[in-house]
């Protein structure tokens, strides 16, 4: 691939099929996906991975914590009655519906 007349060197992961444009992209990928300290979300159906406990805690709070009450306006609950997912905003709910329930 060429960018502004210069050849772009891809940085390939040796453990999977990931390719990064920058060496730092590959380093971050390896740390999160293959590093010994990779921390995975334990929620069923969520493949989120974090580098730190703090980052994982923030993800859990923003994505998976439930509202205090169903009418809590700060949260967007999934429209399917069998799903307990609640999103912090409408865009996150739309992504959830598309990726987890194949709804568009």
Secondary structure, 3 states (H helix, E strand, C coil): CEECCEECCCEECCCCCCEECCHHHHHHHHHHHHCCCCEECCCCCCCCEECCHHHHHHHHHHHHCCCCCCCCCCCEECCCCCCCCEECCHHHHHHHHHHHHCCC
